[in-house]
Amino acid sequence: MNDKLNLTLNISAILGTGLVAGVFLAFSSFIMEALGRVPPPAGMAVMQEINITVITPLFMIILFGTAIVCMLLSINAFLGGFGWHNLLLLVAMAFYVLGVIGVTLVCNVPLNDELAAASPINETGIALWSRYLTNWTFWNTVRGLASCAACALFAFALR
Protein backbone atom coordinates (compact mmCIF):
# COMPACT_ATOMS: atom_id res chain seq x y z
CA MET A 1 0.00 0.00 0.00
CA ASN A 2 1.48 3.37 -0.89
CA ASP A 3 2.35 5.92 1.78
CA LYS A 4 -0.37 8.39 0.80
CA LEU A 5 -3.12 5.77 0.99
CA ASN A 6 -1.73 4.44 4.27
CA LEU A 7 -1.71 7.97 5.74
CA THR A 8 -5.28 8.56 4.53
CA LEU A 9 -6.45 5.30 6.10
CA ASN A 10 -4.64 6.08 9.36
CA ILE A 11 -6.23 9.53 9.60
CA SER A 12 -9.62 7.99 8.75
CA ALA A 13 -9.12 5.44 11.53
CA ILE A 14 -8.29 8.21 14.00
CA LEU A 15 -11.39 10.18 13.04
CA GLY A 16 -13.69 7.15 13.02
CA THR A 17 -12.49 5.72 16.33
CA GLY A 18 -12.63 9.18 17.91
CA LEU A 19 -16.19 9.81 16.73
CA VAL A 20 -17.36 6.40 17.93
CA ALA A 21 -15.63 6.87 21.29
CA GLY A 22 -17.35 10.24 21.71
CA VAL A 23 -20.82 8.87 20.99
CA PHE A 24 -20.41 5.86 23.27
CA LEU A 25 -18.82 7.76 26.14
CA ALA A 26 -21.50 10.47 25.95
CA PHE A 27 -24.12 7.78 26.44
CA SER A 28 -22.22 6.22 29.33
CA SER A 29 -21.32 9.46 31.07
CA PHE A 30 -24.62 11.36 31.01
CA ILE A 31 -27.33 10.17 28.60
CA MET A 32 -27.98 6.85 30.37
CA GLU A 33 -27.82 8.64 33.73
CA ALA A 34 -30.52 11.06 32.54
CA LEU A 35 -32.68 8.22 31.23
CA GLY A 36 -32.33 6.50 34.60
CA ARG A 37 -33.56 9.60 36.44
CA VAL A 38 -36.90 9.87 34.67
CA PRO A 39 -39.80 7.52 35.47
CA PRO A 40 -38.91 4.02 34.17
CA PRO A 41 -41.64 3.85 31.50
CA ALA A 42 -40.43 7.15 30.01
CA GLY A 43 -36.71 6.28 30.12
CA MET A 44 -37.37 2.86 28.69
CA ALA A 45 -39.57 4.19 25.88
CA VAL A 46 -36.97 6.81 24.92
CA MET A 47 -34.17 4.22 24.83
CA GLN A 48 -36.33 1.93 22.69
CA GLU A 49 -36.71 4.82 20.23
CA ILE A 50 -32.99 5.62 20.34
CA ASN A 51 -32.20 2.00 19.50
CA ILE A 52 -34.41 2.30 16.42
CA THR A 53 -33.25 5.72 15.24
CA VAL A 54 -29.52 5.06 15.72
CA ILE A 55 -29.60 2.68 12.76
CA THR A 56 -28.87 5.32 10.14
CA PRO A 57 -26.59 5.07 7.12
CA LEU A 58 -24.24 7.71 8.56
CA PHE A 59 -23.78 6.02 11.93
CA MET A 60 -23.46 2.54 10.38
CA ILE A 61 -20.82 3.83 7.94
CA ILE A 62 -18.85 5.40 10.78
CA LEU A 63 -19.19 2.36 13.09
CA PHE A 64 -18.57 -0.42 10.56
CA GLY A 65 -16.61 1.59 7.99
CA THR A 66 -14.05 2.34 10.70
CA ALA A 67 -13.74 -1.41 11.30
CA ILE A 68 -13.02 -1.93 7.60
CA VAL A 69 -10.40 0.83 7.65
CA CYS A 70 -8.83 -0.75 10.75
CA MET A 71 -8.67 -4.13 9.04
CA LEU A 72 -7.11 -2.65 5.89
CA LEU A 73 -4.45 -0.98 8.02
CA SER A 74 -3.80 -4.18 9.92
CA ILE A 75 -3.45 -6.21 6.70
CA ASN A 76 -0.91 -3.67 5.49
CA ALA A 77 0.85 -3.81 8.87
CA PHE A 78 0.91 -7.62 8.83
CA LEU A 79 2.37 -7.65 5.34
CA GLY A 80 4.90 -4.96 6.32
CA GLY A 81 6.56 -6.96 9.09
CA PHE A 82 6.49 -6.56 12.83
CA GLY A 83 8.11 -3.25 13.64
CA TRP A 84 6.70 -1.02 16.41
CA HIS A 85 4.62 1.02 13.97
CA ASN A 86 2.95 -2.07 12.53
CA LEU A 87 2.45 -3.59 15.98
CA LEU A 88 0.64 -0.41 17.08
CA LEU A 89 -1.67 -0.67 14.07
CA LEU A 90 -2.44 -4.32 14.81
CA VAL A 91 -3.19 -3.64 18.47
CA ALA A 92 -5.34 -0.61 17.58
CA MET A 93 -7.32 -2.75 15.13
CA ALA A 94 -7.81 -5.44 17.78
CA PHE A 95 -9.11 -2.87 20.29
CA TYR A 96 -11.61 -1.56 17.77
CA VAL A 97 -12.76 -4.78 16.13
CA LEU A 98 -12.96 -6.84 19.34
CA GLY A 99 -13.70 -4.10 21.88
CA VAL A 100 -16.20 -2.13 19.80
CA ILE A 101 -17.68 -4.32 17.07
CA GLY A 102 -17.39 -7.57 19.04
CA VAL A 103 -18.89 -6.13 22.23
CA THR A 104 -21.62 -4.42 20.20
CA LEU A 105 -22.69 -7.67 18.55
CA VAL A 106 -22.28 -9.97 21.56
CA CYS A 107 -23.43 -7.70 24.42
CA ASN A 108 -25.20 -4.47 23.48
CA VAL A 109 -27.34 -5.67 20.56
CA PRO A 110 -28.82 -8.61 22.52
CA LEU A 111 -29.62 -6.25 25.39
CA ASN A 112 -31.26 -3.86 22.91
CA ASP A 113 -33.29 -6.72 21.43
CA GLU A 114 -34.45 -7.73 24.91
CA LEU A 115 -35.44 -4.14 25.67
CA ALA A 116 -37.31 -3.83 22.37
CA ALA A 117 -39.50 -6.81 23.28
CA ALA A 118 -40.31 -5.48 26.78
CA SER A 119 -43.26 -3.38 27.79
CA PRO A 120 -42.52 -0.14 29.62
CA ILE A 121 -45.79 -0.34 31.52
CA ASN A 122 -45.53 -3.61 33.46
CA GLU A 123 -43.36 -4.74 36.37
CA THR A 124 -41.38 -7.22 34.29
CA GLY A 125 -40.43 -4.46 31.84
CA ILE A 126 -39.50 -2.07 34.63
CA ALA A 127 -37.31 -4.73 36.30
CA LEU A 128 -35.64 -5.36 32.94
CA TRP A 129 -35.05 -1.61 32.57
CA SER A 130 -33.17 -1.49 35.86
CA ARG A 131 -30.86 -4.33 34.78
CA TYR A 132 -30.54 -2.87 31.29
CA LEU A 133 -29.35 0.50 32.60
CA THR A 134 -26.53 -1.17 34.52
CA ASN A 135 -25.51 -3.85 32.03
CA TRP A 136 -25.87 -1.86 28.83
CA THR A 137 -23.99 1.12 30.28
CA PHE A 138 -21.15 -1.15 31.47
CA TRP A 139 -20.70 -2.73 28.04
CA ASN A 140 -21.14 0.61 26.32
CA THR A 141 -18.34 2.05 28.48
CA VAL A 142 -16.14 -0.89 27.44
CA ARG A 143 -16.87 0.00 23.80
CA GLY A 144 -16.12 3.68 24.39
CA LEU A 145 -12.83 2.98 26.14
CA ALA A 146 -11.79 0.43 23.50
CA SER A 147 -12.48 2.97 20.76
CA CYS A 148 -10.55 5.61 22.71
CA ALA A 149 -7.58 3.25 23.06
CA ALA A 150 -7.69 2.45 19.34
CA CYS A 151 -7.81 6.17 18.53
CA ALA A 152 -4.77 6.87 20.70
CA LEU A 153 -2.81 3.99 19.20
CA PHE A 154 -3.63 5.04 15.62
CA ALA A 155 -2.56 8.59 16.47
CA PHE A 156 0.66 7.39 18.09
CA ALA A 157 1.37 5.22 15.03
CA LEU A 158 1.54 8.39 12.91
CA ARG A 159 4.65 9.53 14.77
Buried (B, 14 or more C-beta within 10 A) or exposed (E): BEEEEBEEBBBBBBBBBBBBBBBBBEBBEEBBEEBBEEEBBEBBBBBBEEBEEEEEEEBEEBBBEBBBBBEBBBBBBEEEEEEEBBBBBBBBBBBBBEBBBBBBEEBBEEBBEBBEEBEBEEEEBBEBBEEBBEBBBEBBBBBBBBBBBBBBBBBEBEE
